[in-house]
Each structure stands twice: as C-alpha cells, then as structure tokens.
C-alpha cells in the first residue's frame, strides 16, 4: 500500500463531515503516530504517460489560456510526444 494514499485517506477523513468523531480521532492518531502528523514524502516519480495525457488534455481544453496551451505543447515536444 502506498503510504501517501493511506495518509491522504486519513486526512480526508478528518475533513469529512459525514464521519464520526471516533473515526476522526483514530485517523488523527494514525497520522500522528505513523506519518509524523501527515507529513509523507512523495517518491517524486510521476507516470510519464499520465503526465502526457494531462498535457494533451490541456491543449484541447477551451477553458485554458493560450499561454498554458503553448506551455503544454512545448512540454509535450520536450517529452518526445
């Protein structure tokens, strides 16, 4: 299991108005004891195919500025896409 996902689930639980106080207390304890209060280091590795897909979506999105589209296109070229 990815520690970042586990910590993220507990963080989400703390902010969910539909979960019990007991559940929130458990999540707080887990974050404090196992994740230094929720500070989890990311591996920093991103799936290049997911990044390329997001950049391609940016180039097609009508709600994105022309500047952002051009930046996405350049990043895709830099990736060889």
mmCIF file of the N, C-alpha and C atoms, coordinates in Angstrom:
data_MODEL
# 
_entry.id   MODEL 
# 
loop_
_atom_site.group_PDB 
_atom_site.id 
_atom_site.type_symbol 
_atom_site.label_atom_id 
_atom_site.label_alt_id 
_atom_site.label_comp_id 
_atom_site.label_asym_id 
_atom_site.label_entity_id 
_atom_site.label_seq_id 
_atom_site.pdbx_PDB_ins_code 
_atom_site.Cartn_x 
_atom_site.Cartn_y 
_atom_site.Cartn_z 
_atom_site.occupancy 
_atom_site.B_iso_or_equiv 
_atom_site.pdbx_formal_charge 
_atom_site.auth_seq_id 
_atom_site.auth_comp_id 
_atom_site.auth_asym_id 
_atom_site.auth_atom_id 
_atom_site.pdbx_PDB_model_num 
ATOM 1   N N  . UNK A 1 1  ? 0.833   -1.179 0.000   1.00 0.00 ? 1  UNK A N  1 
ATOM 2   C CA . UNK A 1 1  ? 0.000   0.000  0.000   1.00 0.00 ? 1  UNK A CA 1 
ATOM 3   C C  . UNK A 1 1  ? 0.880   1.245  0.000   1.00 0.00 ? 1  UNK A C  1 
ATOM 4   N N  . UNK A 1 2  ? 0.521   2.246  -0.754  1.00 0.00 ? 2  UNK A N  1 
ATOM 5   C CA . UNK A 1 2  ? 1.269   3.486  -0.844  1.00 0.00 ? 2  UNK A CA 1 
ATOM 6   C C  . UNK A 1 2  ? 1.019   4.323  0.411   1.00 0.00 ? 2  UNK A C  1 
ATOM 7   N N  . UNK A 1 3  ? 2.083   4.651  1.161   1.00 0.00 ? 3  UNK A N  1 
ATOM 8   C CA . UNK A 1 3  ? 1.897   5.428  2.391   1.00 0.00 ? 3  UNK A CA 1 
ATOM 9   C C  . UNK A 1 3  ? 1.232   6.778  2.152   1.00 0.00 ? 3  UNK A C  1 
ATOM 10  N N  . UNK A 1 4  ? 1.513   7.383  1.016   1.00 0.00 ? 4  UNK A N  1 
ATOM 11  C CA . UNK A 1 4  ? 0.882   8.664  0.704   1.00 0.00 ? 4  UNK A CA 1 
ATOM 12  C C  . UNK A 1 4  ? -0.621  8.540  0.554   1.00 0.00 ? 4  UNK A C  1 
ATOM 13  N N  . UNK A 1 5  ? -1.061  7.433  -0.038  1.00 0.00 ? 5  UNK A N  1 
ATOM 14  C CA . UNK A 1 5  ? -2.500  7.214  -0.189  1.00 0.00 ? 5  UNK A CA 1 
ATOM 15  C C  . UNK A 1 5  ? -3.159  6.953  1.158   1.00 0.00 ? 5  UNK A C  1 
ATOM 16  N N  . UNK A 1 6  ? -2.477  6.202  2.011   1.00 0.00 ? 6  UNK A N  1 
ATOM 17  C CA . UNK A 1 6  ? -3.019  5.906  3.344   1.00 0.00 ? 6  UNK A CA 1 
ATOM 18  C C  . UNK A 1 6  ? -3.159  7.204  4.134   1.00 0.00 ? 6  UNK A C  1 
ATOM 19  N N  . UNK A 1 7  ? -2.092  8.002  4.160   1.00 0.00 ? 7  UNK A N  1 
ATOM 20  C CA . UNK A 1 7  ? -2.145  9.274  4.888   1.00 0.00 ? 7  UNK A CA 1 
ATOM 21  C C  . UNK A 1 7  ? -3.213  10.185 4.289   1.00 0.00 ? 7  UNK A C  1 
ATOM 22  N N  . UNK A 1 8  ? -3.307  10.195 2.962   1.00 0.00 ? 8  UNK A N  1 
ATOM 23  C CA . UNK A 1 8  ? -4.319  11.023 2.305   1.00 0.00 ? 8  UNK A CA 1 
ATOM 24  C C  . UNK A 1 8  ? -5.732  10.627 2.681   1.00 0.00 ? 8  UNK A C  1 
ATOM 25  N N  . UNK A 1 9  ? -5.957  9.336  2.829   1.00 0.00 ? 9  UNK A N  1 
ATOM 26  C CA . UNK A 1 9  ? -7.283  8.867  3.246   1.00 0.00 ? 9  UNK A CA 1 
ATOM 27  C C  . UNK A 1 9  ? -7.622  9.320  4.653   1.00 0.00 ? 9  UNK A C  1 
ATOM 28  N N  . UNK A 1 10 ? -6.627  9.260  5.535   1.00 0.00 ? 10 UNK A N  1 
ATOM 29  C CA . UNK A 1 10 ? -6.863  9.716  6.908   1.00 0.00 ? 10 UNK A CA 1 
ATOM 30  C C  . UNK A 1 10 ? -7.078  11.228 6.959   1.00 0.00 ? 10 UNK A C  1 
ATOM 31  N N  . UNK A 1 11 ? -6.335  11.967 6.151   1.00 0.00 ? 11 UNK A N  1 
ATOM 32  C CA . UNK A 1 11 ? -6.530  13.419 6.095   1.00 0.00 ? 11 UNK A CA 1 
ATOM 33  C C  . UNK A 1 11 ? -7.932  13.749 5.589   1.00 0.00 ? 11 UNK A C  1 
ATOM 34  N N  . UNK A 1 12 ? -8.376  13.020 4.577   1.00 0.00 ? 12 UNK A N  1 
ATOM 35  C CA . UNK A 1 12 ? -9.720  13.245 4.040   1.00 0.00 ? 12 UNK A CA 1 
ATOM 36  C C  . UNK A 1 12 ? -10.772 12.939 5.088   1.00 0.00 ? 12 UNK A C  1 
ATOM 37  N N  . UNK A 1 13 ? -10.547 11.883 5.859   1.00 0.00 ? 13 UNK A N  1 
ATOM 38  C CA . UNK A 1 13 ? -11.492 11.504 6.905   1.00 0.00 ? 13 UNK A CA 1 
ATOM 39  C C  . UNK A 1 13 ? -11.647 12.621 7.933   1.00 0.00 ? 13 UNK A C  1 
ATOM 40  N N  . UNK A 1 14 ? -10.538 13.280 8.270   1.00 0.00 ? 14 UNK A N  1 
ATOM 41  C CA . UNK A 1 14 ? -10.599 14.361 9.257   1.00 0.00 ? 14 UNK A CA 1 
ATOM 42  C C  . UNK A 1 14 ? -11.469 15.521 8.782   1.00 0.00 ? 14 UNK A C  1 
ATOM 43  N N  . UNK A 1 15 ? -11.553 15.714 7.479   1.00 0.00 ? 15 UNK A N  1 
ATOM 44  C CA . UNK A 1 15 ? -12.322 16.832 6.928   1.00 0.00 ? 15 UNK A CA 1 
ATOM 45  C C  . UNK A 1 15 ? -13.702 16.433 6.420   1.00 0.00 ? 15 UNK A C  1 
ATOM 46  N N  . UNK A 1 16 ? -14.059 15.171 6.607   1.00 0.00 ? 16 UNK A N  1 
ATOM 47  C CA . UNK A 1 16 ? -15.343 14.681 6.115   1.00 0.00 ? 16 UNK A CA 1 
ATOM 48  C C  . UNK A 1 16 ? -16.422 14.886 7.179   1.00 0.00 ? 16 UNK A C  1 
ATOM 49  N N  . UNK A 1 17 ? -17.435 15.704 6.900   1.00 0.00 ? 17 UNK A N  1 
ATOM 50  C CA . UNK A 1 17 ? -18.473 15.946 7.899   1.00 0.00 ? 17 UNK A CA 1 
ATOM 51  C C  . UNK A 1 17 ? -19.364 14.727 8.161   1.00 0.00 ? 17 UNK A C  1 
ATOM 52  N N  . UNK A 1 18 ? -19.254 13.694 7.330   1.00 0.00 ? 18 UNK A N  1 
ATOM 53  C CA . UNK A 1 18 ? -20.113 12.517 7.475   1.00 0.00 ? 18 UNK A CA 1 
ATOM 54  C C  . UNK A 1 18 ? -19.473 11.394 8.271   1.00 0.00 ? 18 UNK A C  1 
ATOM 55  N N  . UNK A 1 19 ? -18.259 11.605 8.797   1.00 0.00 ? 19 UNK A N  1 
ATOM 56  C CA . UNK A 1 19 ? -17.621 10.555 9.590   1.00 0.00 ? 19 UNK A CA 1 
ATOM 57  C C  . UNK A 1 19 ? -17.730 10.884 11.072  1.00 0.00 ? 19 UNK A C  1 
ATOM 58  N N  . UNK A 1 20 ? -17.715 9.840  11.884  1.00 0.00 ? 20 UNK A N  1 
ATOM 59  C CA . UNK A 1 20 ? -17.896 10.009 13.326  1.00 0.00 ? 20 UNK A CA 1 
ATOM 60  C C  . UNK A 1 20 ? -16.662 10.623 13.968  1.00 0.00 ? 20 UNK A C  1 
ATOM 61  N N  . UNK A 1 21 ? -16.856 11.177 15.158  1.00 0.00 ? 21 UNK A N  1 
ATOM 62  C CA . UNK A 1 21 ? -15.741 11.727 15.918  1.00 0.00 ? 21 UNK A CA 1 
ATOM 63  C C  . UNK A 1 21 ? -14.747 10.627 16.293  1.00 0.00 ? 21 UNK A C  1 
ATOM 64  N N  . UNK A 1 22 ? -15.252 9.435  16.560  1.00 0.00 ? 22 UNK A N  1 
ATOM 65  C CA . UNK A 1 22 ? -14.385 8.305  16.888  1.00 0.00 ? 22 UNK A CA 1 
ATOM 66  C C  . UNK A 1 22 ? -13.474 7.987  15.697  1.00 0.00 ? 22 UNK A C  1 
ATOM 67  N N  . UNK A 1 23 ? -14.039 7.980  14.514  1.00 0.00 ? 23 UNK A N  1 
ATOM 68  C CA . UNK A 1 23 ? -13.271 7.716  13.307  1.00 0.00 ? 23 UNK A CA 1 
ATOM 69  C C  . UNK A 1 23 ? -12.230 8.808  13.078  1.00 0.00 ? 23 UNK A C  1 
ATOM 70  N N  . UNK A 1 24 ? -12.621 10.054 13.304  1.00 0.00 ? 24 UNK A N  1 
ATOM 71  C CA . UNK A 1 24 ? -11.687 11.161 13.136  1.00 0.00 ? 24 UNK A CA 1 
ATOM 72  C C  . UNK A 1 24 ? -10.551 11.072 14.147  1.00 0.00 ? 24 UNK A C  1 
ATOM 73  N N  . UNK A 1 25 ? -10.856 10.687 15.363  1.00 0.00 ? 25 UNK A N  1 
ATOM 74  C CA . UNK A 1 25 ? -9.827  10.543 16.391  1.00 0.00 ? 25 UNK A CA 1 
ATOM 75  C C  . UNK A 1 25 ? -8.837  9.448  15.993  1.00 0.00 ? 25 UNK A C  1 
ATOM 76  N N  . UNK A 1 26 ? -9.361  8.338  15.476  1.00 0.00 ? 26 UNK A N  1 
ATOM 77  C CA . UNK A 1 26 ? -8.490  7.250  15.023  1.00 0.00 ? 26 UNK A CA 1 
ATOM 78  C C  . UNK A 1 26 ? -7.561  7.742  13.906  1.00 0.00 ? 26 UNK A C  1 
ATOM 79  N N  . UNK A 1 27 ? -8.111  8.467  12.937  1.00 0.00 ? 27 UNK A N  1 
ATOM 80  C CA . UNK A 1 27 ? -7.299  8.975  11.840  1.00 0.00 ? 27 UNK A CA 1 
ATOM 81  C C  . UNK A 1 27 ? -6.225  9.935  12.347  1.00 0.00 ? 27 UNK A C  1 
ATOM 82  N N  . UNK A 1 28 ? -6.593  10.777 13.302  1.00 0.00 ? 28 UNK A N  1 
ATOM 83  C CA . UNK A 1 28 ? -5.612  11.713 13.867  1.00 0.00 ? 28 UNK A CA 1 
ATOM 84  C C  . UNK A 1 28 ? -4.490  10.947 14.561  1.00 0.00 ? 28 UNK A C  1 
ATOM 85  N N  . UNK A 1 29 ? -4.833  9.905  15.300  1.00 0.00 ? 29 UNK A N  1 
ATOM 86  C CA . UNK A 1 29 ? -3.814  9.103  15.988  1.00 0.00 ? 29 UNK A CA 1 
ATOM 87  C C  . UNK A 1 29 ? -2.889  8.407  14.990  1.00 0.00 ? 29 UNK A C  1 
ATOM 88  N N  . UNK A 1 30 ? -3.464  7.853  13.935  1.00 0.00 ? 30 UNK A N  1 
ATOM 89  C CA . UNK A 1 30 ? -2.644  7.179  12.921  1.00 0.00 ? 30 UNK A CA 1 
ATOM 90  C C  . UNK A 1 30 ? -1.699  8.182  12.266  1.00 0.00 ? 30 UNK A C  1 
ATOM 91  N N  . UNK A 1 31 ? -2.215  9.356  11.905  1.00 0.00 ? 31 UNK A N  1 
ATOM 92  C CA . UNK A 1 31 ? -1.374  10.366 11.288  1.00 0.00 ? 31 UNK A CA 1 
ATOM 93  C C  . UNK A 1 31 ? -0.248  10.803 12.224  1.00 0.00 ? 31 UNK A C  1 
ATOM 94  N N  . UNK A 1 32 ? -0.574  11.005 13.492  1.00 0.00 ? 32 UNK A N  1 
ATOM 95  C CA . UNK A 1 32 ? 0.433   11.441 14.465  1.00 0.00 ? 32 UNK A CA 1 
ATOM 96  C C  . UNK A 1 32 ? 1.481   10.365 14.719  1.00 0.00 ? 32 UNK A C  1 
ATOM 97  N N  . UNK A 1 33 ? 1.048   9.115  14.840  1.00 0.00 ? 33 UNK A N  1 
ATOM 98  C CA . UNK A 1 33 ? 1.955   8.043  15.226  1.00 0.00 ? 33 UNK A CA 1 
ATOM 99  C C  . UNK A 1 33 ? 2.743   7.466  14.052  1.00 0.00 ? 33 UNK A C  1 
ATOM 100 N N  . UNK A 1 34 ? 2.125   7.336  12.908  1.00 0.00 ? 34 UNK A N  1 
ATOM 101 C CA . UNK A 1 34 ? 2.762   6.647  11.793  1.00 0.00 ? 34 UNK A CA 1 
ATOM 102 C C  . UNK A 1 34 ? 3.235   7.568  10.672  1.00 0.00 ? 34 UNK A C  1 
ATOM 103 N N  . UNK A 1 35 ? 2.713   8.775  10.621  1.00 0.00 ? 35 UNK A N  1 
ATOM 104 C CA . UNK A 1 35 ? 3.013   9.653  9.497   1.00 0.00 ? 35 UNK A CA 1 
ATOM 105 C C  . UNK A 1 35 ? 3.457   11.040 9.935   1.00 0.00 ? 35 UNK A C  1 
ATOM 106 N N  . UNK A 1 36 ? 4.037   11.151 11.113  1.00 0.00 ? 36 UNK A N  1 
ATOM 107 C CA . UNK A 1 36 ? 4.566   12.432 11.589  1.00 0.00 ? 36 UNK A CA 1 
ATOM 108 C C  . UNK A 1 36 ? 3.537   13.547 11.406  1.00 0.00 ? 36 UNK A C  1 
ATOM 109 N N  . UNK A 1 37 ? 2.308   13.271 11.783  1.00 0.00 ? 37 UNK A N  1 
ATOM 110 C CA . UNK A 1 37 ? 1.248   14.260 11.663  1.00 0.00 ? 37 UNK A CA 1 
ATOM 111 C C  . UNK A 1 37 ? 0.697   14.427 10.263  1.00 0.00 ? 37 UNK A C  1 
ATOM 112 N N  . UNK A 1 38 ? 1.095   13.556 9.347   1.00 0.00 ? 38 UNK A N  1 
ATOM 113 C CA . UNK A 1 38 ? 0.589   13.620 7.983   1.00 0.00 ? 38 UNK A CA 1 
ATOM 114 C C  . UNK A 1 38 ? 1.635   14.045 6.976   1.00 0.00 ? 38 UNK A C  1 
ATOM 115 N N  . UNK A 1 39 ? 2.867   14.245 7.437   1.00 0.00 ? 39 UNK A N  1 
ATOM 116 C CA . UNK A 1 39 ? 3.948   14.619 6.522   1.00 0.00 ? 39 UNK A CA 1 
ATOM 117 C C  . UNK A 1 39 ? 4.518   13.367 5.887   1.00 0.00 ? 39 UNK A C  1 
ATOM 118 N N  . UNK A 1 40 ? 4.136   13.111 4.660   1.00 0.00 ? 40 UNK A N  1 
ATOM 119 C CA . UNK A 1 40 ? 4.584   11.923 3.942   1.00 0.00 ? 40 UNK A CA 1 
ATOM 120 C C  . UNK A 1 40 ? 5.382   12.370 2.730   1.00 0.00 ? 40 UNK A C  1 
ATOM 121 N N  . UNK A 1 41 ? 6.582   11.830 2.595   1.00 0.00 ? 41 UNK A N  1 
ATOM 122 C CA . UNK A 1 41 ? 7.401   12.176 1.438   1.00 0.00 ? 41 UNK A CA 1 
ATOM 123 C C  . UNK A 1 41 ? 6.875   11.454 0.205   1.00 0.00 ? 41 UNK A C  1 
ATOM 124 N N  . UNK A 1 42 ? 6.802   12.189 -0.862  1.00 0.00 ? 42 UNK A N  1 
ATOM 125 C CA . UNK A 1 42 ? 6.402   11.613 -2.138  1.00 0.00 ? 42 UNK A CA 1 
ATOM 126 C C  . UNK A 1 42 ? 7.632   11.001 -2.796  1.00 0.00 ? 42 UNK A C  1 
ATOM 127 N N  . UNK A 1 43 ? 7.405   9.966  -3.561  1.00 0.00 ? 43 UNK A N  1 
ATOM 128 C CA . UNK A 1 43 ? 8.519   9.363  -4.287  1.00 0.00 ? 43 UNK A CA 1 
ATOM 129 C C  . UNK A 1 43 ? 9.011   10.313 -5.376  1.00 0.00 ? 43 UNK A C  1 
ATOM 130 N N  . UNK A 1 44 ? 8.177   11.295 -5.727  1.00 0.00 ? 44 UNK A N  1 
ATOM 131 C CA . UNK A 1 44 ? 8.543   12.269 -6.741  1.00 0.00 ? 44 UNK A CA 1 
ATOM 132 C C  . UNK A 1 44 ? 8.430   11.745 -8.157  1.00 0.00 ? 44 UNK A C  1 
ATOM 133 N N  . UNK A 1 45 ? 8.168   10.464 -8.296  1.00 0.00 ? 45 UNK A N  1 
ATOM 134 C CA . UNK A 1 45 ? 8.071   9.883  -9.620  1.00 0.00 ? 45 UNK A CA 1 
ATOM 135 C C  . UNK A 1 45 ? 6.642   9.968  -10.125 1.00 0.00 ? 45 UNK A C  1 
ATOM 136 N N  . UNK A 1 46 ? 6.512   10.503 -11.330 1.00 0.00 ? 46 UNK A N  1 
ATOM 137 C CA . UNK A 1 46 ? 5.194   10.583 -11.953 1.00 0.00 ? 46 UNK A CA 1 
ATOM 138 C C  . UNK A 1 46 ? 5.206   9.693  -13.178 1.00 0.00 ? 46 UNK A C  1 
ATOM 139 N N  . UNK A 1 47 ? 4.068   9.115  -13.460 1.00 0.00 ? 47 UNK A N  1 
ATOM 140 C CA . UNK A 1 47 ? 3.943   8.270  -14.633 1.00 0.00 ? 47 UNK A CA 1 
ATOM 141 C C  . UNK A 1 47 ? 3.974   9.166  -15.871 1.00 0.00 ? 47 UNK A C  1 
ATOM 142 N N  . UNK A 1 48 ? 4.985   9.021  -16.726 1.00 0.00 ? 48 UNK A N  1 
ATOM 143 C CA . UNK A 1 48 ? 5.098   9.900  -17.900 1.00 0.00 ? 48 UNK A CA 1 
ATOM 144 C C  . UNK A 1 48 ? 3.882   9.849  -18.818 1.00 0.00 ? 48 UNK A C  1 
ATOM 145 N N  . UNK A 1 49 ? 3.235   8.698  -18.895 1.00 0.00 ? 49 UNK A N  1 
ATOM 146 C CA . UNK A 1 49 ? 2.051   8.594  -19.755 1.00 0.00 ? 49 UNK A CA 1 
ATOM 147 C C  . UNK A 1 49 ? 0.894   9.415  -19.179 1.00 0.00 ? 49 UNK A C  1 
ATOM 148 N N  . UNK A 1 50 ? 0.773   9.437  -17.853 1.00 0.00 ? 50 UNK A N  1 
ATOM 149 C CA . UNK A 1 50 ? -0.266  10.250 -17.225 1.00 0.00 ? 50 UNK A CA 1 
ATOM 150 C C  . UNK A 1 50 ? 0.026   11.735 -17.409 1.00 0.00 ? 50 UNK A C  1 
ATOM 151 N N  . UNK A 1 51 ? 1.305   12.103 -17.280 1.00 0.00 ? 51 UNK A N  1 
ATOM 152 C CA . UNK A 1 51 ? 1.688   13.497 -17.474 1.00 0.00 ? 51 UNK A CA 1 
ATOM 153 C C  . UNK A 1 51 ? 1.367   13.917 -18.906 1.00 0.00 ? 51 UNK A C  1 
ATOM 154 N N  . UNK A 1 52 ? 1.756   13.101 -19.873 1.00 0.00 ? 52 UNK A N  1 
ATOM 155 C CA . UNK A 1 52 ? 1.483   13.415 -21.277 1.00 0.00 ? 52 UNK A CA 1 
ATOM 156 C C  . UNK A 1 52 ? -0.017  13.526 -21.526 1.00 0.00 ? 52 UNK A C  1 
ATOM 157 N N  . UNK A 1 53 ? -0.792  12.636 -20.935 1.00 0.00 ? 53 UNK A N  1 
ATOM 158 C CA . UNK A 1 53 ? -2.246  12.698 -21.101 1.00 0.00 ? 53 UNK A CA 1 
ATOM 159 C C  . UNK A 1 53 ? -2.831  13.982 -20.552 1.00 0.00 ? 53 UNK A C  1 
ATOM 160 N N  . UNK A 1 54 ? -2.338  14.411 -19.410 1.00 0.00 ? 54 UNK A N  1 
ATOM 161 C CA . UNK A 1 54 ? -2.808  15.671 -18.827 1.00 0.00 ? 54 UNK A CA 1 
ATOM 162 C C  . UNK A 1 54 ? -2.433  16.865 -19.678 1.00 0.00 ? 54 UNK A C  1 
ATOM 163 N N  . UNK A 1 55 ? -1.219  16.831 -20.212 1.00 0.00 ? 55 UNK A N  1 
ATOM 164 C CA . UNK A 1 55 ? -0.783  17.931 -21.082 1.00 0.00 ? 55 UNK A CA 1 
ATOM 165 C C  . UNK A 1 55 ? -1.599  17.965 -22.371 1.00 0.00 ? 55 UNK A C  1 
ATOM 166 N N  . UNK A 1 56 ? -1.883  16.798 -22.933 1.00 0.00 ? 56 UNK A N  1 
ATOM 167 C CA . UNK A 1 56 ? -2.710  16.746 -24.145 1.00 0.00 ? 56 UNK A CA 1 
ATOM 168 C C  . UNK A 1 56 ? -4.118  17.277 -23.865 1.00 0.00 ? 56 UNK A C  1 
ATOM 169 N N  . UNK A 1 57 ? -4.637  16.934 -22.701 1.00 0.00 ? 57 UNK A N  1 
ATOM 170 C CA . UNK A 1 57 ? -5.966  17.437 -22.333 1.00 0.00 ? 57 UNK A CA 1 
ATOM 171 C C  . UNK A 1 57 ? -5.940  18.961 -22.199 1.00 0.00 ? 57 UNK A C  1 
ATOM 172 N N  . UNK A 1 58 ? -4.847  19.484 -21.661 1.00 0.00 ? 58 UNK A N  1 
ATOM 173 C CA . UNK A 1 58 ? -4.708  20.934 -21.520 1.00 0.00 ? 58 UNK A CA 1 
ATOM 174 C C  . UNK A 1 58 ? -4.764  21.628 -22.867 1.00 0.00 ? 58 UNK A C  1 
ATOM 175 N N  . UNK A 1 59 ? -4.138  21.025 -23.870 1.00 0.00 ? 59 UNK A N  1 
ATOM 176 C CA . UNK A 1 59 ? -4.115  21.661 -25.190 1.00 0.00 ? 59 UNK A CA 1 
ATOM 177 C C  . UNK A 1 59 ? -5.484  21.694 -25.843 1.00 0.00 ? 59 UNK A C  1 
ATOM 178 N N  . UNK A 1 60 ? -6.383  20.815 -25.429 1.00 0.00 ? 60 UNK A N  1 
ATOM 179 C CA . UNK A 1 60 ? -7.718  20.736 -26.034 1.00 0.00 ? 60 UNK A CA 1 
ATOM 180 C C  . UNK A 1 60 ? -8.803  21.442 -25.210 1.00 0.00 ? 60 UNK A C  1 
ATOM 181 N N  . UNK A 1 61 ? -8.462  21.853 -23.986 1.00 0.00 ? 61 UNK A N  1 
ATOM 182 C CA . UNK A 1 61 ? -9.450  22.407 -23.073 1.00 0.00 ? 61 UNK A CA 1 
ATOM 183 C C  . UNK A 1 61 ? -9.754  23.862 -23.431 1.00 0.00 ? 61 UNK A C  1 
ATOM 184 N N  . UNK A 1 62 ? -11.018 24.182 -23.759 1.00 0.00 ? 62 UNK A N  1 
ATOM 185 C CA . UNK A 1 62 ? -11.353 25.562 -24.134 1.00 0.00 ? 62 UNK A CA 1 
ATOM 186 C C  . UNK A 1 62 ? -11.286 26.540 -22.958 1.00 0.00 ? 62 UNK A C  1 
ATOM 187 N N  . UNK A 1 63 ? -11.222 26.039 -21.734 1.00 0.00 ? 63 UNK A N  1 
ATOM 188 C CA . UNK A 1 63 ? -11.174 26.903 -20.553 1.00 0.00 ? 63 UNK A CA 1 
ATOM 189 C C  . UNK A 1 63 ? -9.750  27.228 -20.112 1.00 0.00 ? 63 UNK A C  1 
ATOM 190 N N  . UNK A 1 64 ? -8.766  26.810 -20.888 1.00 0.00 ? 64 UNK A N  1 
ATOM 191 C CA . UNK A 1 64 ? -7.363  27.026 -20.560 1.00 0.00 ? 64 UNK A CA 1 
ATOM 192 C C  . UNK A 1 64 ? -6.821  28.158 -21.429 1.00 0.00 ? 64 UNK A C  1 
ATOM 193 N N  . UNK A 1 65 ? -5.976  29.004 -20.845 1.00 0.00 ? 65 UNK A N  1 
ATOM 194 C CA . UNK A 1 65 ? -5.418  30.134 -21.592 1.00 0.00 ? 65 UNK A CA 1 
ATOM 195 C C  . UNK A 1 65 ? -4.507  29.657 -22.720 1.00 0.00 ? 65 UNK A C  1 
ATOM 196 N N  . UNK A 1 66 ? -4.327  30.527 -23.688 1.00 0.00 ? 66 UNK A N  1 
ATOM 197 C CA . UNK A 1 66 ? -3.449  30.212 -24.806 1.00 0.00 ? 66 UNK A CA 1 
ATOM 198 C C  . UNK A 1 66 ? -2.021  30.001 -24.314 1.00 0.00 ? 66 UNK A C  1 
ATOM 199 N N  . UNK A 1 67 ? -1.615  30.771 -23.340 1.00 0.00 ? 67 UNK A N  1 
ATOM 200 C CA . UNK A 1 67 ? -0.273  30.636 -22.773 1.00 0.00 ? 67 UNK A CA 1 
ATOM 201 C C  . UNK A 1 67 ? -0.071  29.243 -22.162 1.00 0.00 ? 67 UNK A C  1 
ATOM 202 N N  . UNK A 1 68 ? -1.076  28.765 -21.432 1.00 0.00 ? 68 UNK A N  1 
ATOM 203 C CA . UNK A 1 68 ? -0.983  27.430 -20.824 1.00 0.00 ? 68 UNK A CA 1 
ATOM 204 C C  . UNK A 1 68 ? -0.958  26.345 -21.903 1.00 0.00 ? 68 UNK A C  1 
ATOM 205 N N  . UNK A 1 69 ? -1.737  26.550 -22.958 1.00 0.00 ? 69 UNK A N  1 
ATOM 206 C CA . UNK A 1 69 ? -1.752  25.576 -24.053 1.00 0.00 ? 69 UNK A CA 1 
ATOM 207 C C  . UNK A 1 69 ? -0.390  25.503 -24.728 1.00 0.00 ? 69 UNK A C  1 
ATOM 208 N N  . UNK A 1 70 ? 0.215   26.665 -24.959 1.00 0.00 ? 70 UNK A N  1 
ATOM 209 C CA . UNK A 1 70 ? 1.528   26.691 -25.588 1.00 0.00 ? 70 UNK A CA 1 
ATOM 210 C C  . UNK A 1 70 ? 2.583   26.046 -24.692 1.00 0.00 ? 70 UNK A C  1 
ATOM 211 N N  . UNK A 1 71 ? 2.486   26.292 -23.399 1.00 0.00 ? 71 UNK A N  1 
ATOM 212 C CA . UNK A 1 71 ? 3.418   25.672 -22.453 1.00 0.00 ? 71 UNK A CA 1 
ATOM 213 C C  . UNK A 1 71 ? 3.260   24.155 -22.466 1.00 0.00 ? 71 UNK A C  1 
ATOM 214 N N  . UNK A 1 72 ? 2.027   23.683 -22.484 1.00 0.00 ? 72 UNK A N  1 
ATOM 215 C CA . UNK A 1 72 ? 1.767   22.242 -22.520 1.00 0.00 ? 72 UNK A CA 1 
ATOM 216 C C  . UNK A 1 72 ? 2.301   21.628 -23.807 1.00 0.00 ? 72 UNK A C  1 
ATOM 217 N N  . UNK A 1 73 ? 2.103   22.327 -24.916 1.00 0.00 ? 73 UNK A N  1 
ATOM 218 C CA . UNK A 1 73 ? 2.603   21.821 -26.204 1.00 0.00 ? 73 UNK A CA 1 
ATOM 219 C C  . UNK A 1 73 ? 4.129   21.720 -26.188 1.00 0.00 ? 73 UNK A C  1 
ATOM 220 N N  . UNK A 1 74 ? 4.794   22.717 -25.602 1.00 0.00 ? 74 UNK A N  1 
ATOM 221 C CA . UNK A 1 74 ? 6.248   22.688 -25.526 1.00 0.00 ? 74 UNK A CA 1 
ATOM 222 C C  . UNK A 1 74 ? 6.730   21.546 -24.637 1.00 0.00 ? 74 UNK A C  1 
ATOM 223 N N  . UNK A 1 75 ? 6.067   21.347 -23.533 1.00 0.00 ? 75 UNK A N  1 
ATOM 224 C CA . UNK A 1 75 ? 6.445   20.242 -22.636 1.00 0.00 ? 75 UNK A CA 1 
ATOM 225 C C  . UNK A 1 75 ? 6.249   18.890 -23.327 1.00 0.00 ? 75 UNK A C  1 
ATOM 226 N N  . UNK A 1 76 ? 5.173   18.764 -24.108 1.00 0.00 ? 76 UNK A N  1 
ATOM 227 C CA . UNK A 1 76 ? 4.960   17.532 -24.864 1.00 0.00 ? 76 UNK A CA 1 
ATOM 228 C C  . UNK A 1 76 ? 6.089   17.312 -25.876 1.00 0.00 ? 76 UNK A C  1 
ATOM 229 N N  . UNK A 1 77 ? 6.494   18.380 -26.554 1.00 0.00 ? 77 UNK A N  1 
ATOM 230 C CA . UNK A 1 77 ? 7.608   18.258 -27.508 1.00 0.00 ? 77 UNK A CA 1 
ATOM 231 C C  . UNK A 1 77 ? 8.880   17.845 -26.786 1.00 0.00 ? 77 UNK A C  1 
ATOM 232 N N  . UNK A 1 78 ? 9.119   18.429 -25.608 1.00 0.00 ? 78 UNK A N  1 
ATOM 233 C CA . UNK A 1 78 ? 10.302  18.088 -24.816 1.00 0.00 ? 78 UNK A CA 1 
ATOM 234 C C  . UNK A 1 78 ? 10.286  16.626 -24.381 1.00 0.00 ? 78 UNK A C  1 
ATOM 235 N N  . UNK A 1 79 ? 9.069   16.084 -24.226 1.00 0.00 ? 79 UNK A N  1 
ATOM 236 C CA . UNK A 1 79 ? 8.929   14.671 -23.834 1.00 0.00 ? 79 UNK A CA 1 
ATOM 237 C C  . UNK A 1 79 ? 8.991   13.739 -25.035 1.00 0.00 ? 79 UNK A C  1 
ATOM 238 N N  . UNK A 1 80 ? 9.022   14.310 -26.235 1.00 0.00 ? 80 UNK A N  1 
ATOM 239 C CA . UNK A 1 80 ? 9.040   13.496 -27.441 1.00 0.00 ? 80 UNK A CA 1 
ATOM 240 C C  . UNK A 1 80 ? 7.669   13.025 -27.876 1.00 0.00 ? 80 UNK A C  1 
ATOM 241 N N  . UNK A 1 81 ? 6.644   13.728 -27.450 1.00 0.00 ? 81 UNK A N  1 
ATOM 242 C CA . UNK A 1 81 ? 5.262   13.356 -27.786 1.00 0.00 ? 81 UNK A CA 1 
ATOM 243 C C  . UNK A 1 81 ? 4.770   14.125 -28.988 1.00 0.00 ? 81 UNK A C  1 
# 
